[in-house]
């Protein structure tokens, strides 16, 4: 391997490693946001259930 080839390979390796770090960071952000919205959906569903129970009690009266 020539010195210029070695330098090119090292540069490519650095680029790939940087891309991997960026991708992992994007995945971490996606998961954090996904978790937030899933928790909000669960909380909203529970609130709807409570309201439905109360409204059901009013209709039965």
PESULTA-V55972 format. One line per field, one symbol per residue. phi: phi as a letter, one per 30 degrees, with the letter a starting at -180 (. if undefined). Layout:
phi = ???
This chain:
phi = .deddddddddddddddddddddddddddddddddeddddddddddddddddddddddddd
